[in-house]
Amino acid sequence: MAIVHATDQDFSQQIASGVVLVDFWATWCGPCKMIAPVLEEIDAEMSDQVKIVKLDVDNNQATAAEYQVMSIPSLLLFKDGELVAKTVGFQPKEALVEFINNNK
């Protein structure tokens, strides 16, 4: 499964079912660029367990405001549409895998 780029319009559909990790990011954000390849690795290895969605906060401010995203990258974990956990800032792959596994 490929990483999905969500918008304000389809966000609720993207997180509606299963375990979904959402990366709130922006094109100008250095740590966001650093975490992108980590998320791609996780997607390749764990696509049967977690769906990864990216949301550009500059283009989708309503969703970012709804979830009170003040710093990016912010990674929010949803289970069947409900927010279950949140972490902020760059995370190494091992920490993100643990974050997903501990909260799914």
Buried (B, 14 or more C-beta within 10 A) or exposed (E): EEBBBBEBEBBEEBBEEEBBBBBBBBEEBEBBBEBBEBBEEBBEEBEEEBBBBBBBBEEBEEBBEEBEBEEBBBBBBBBEEEEBBBBBEBBEBEEBBEBBEEBB
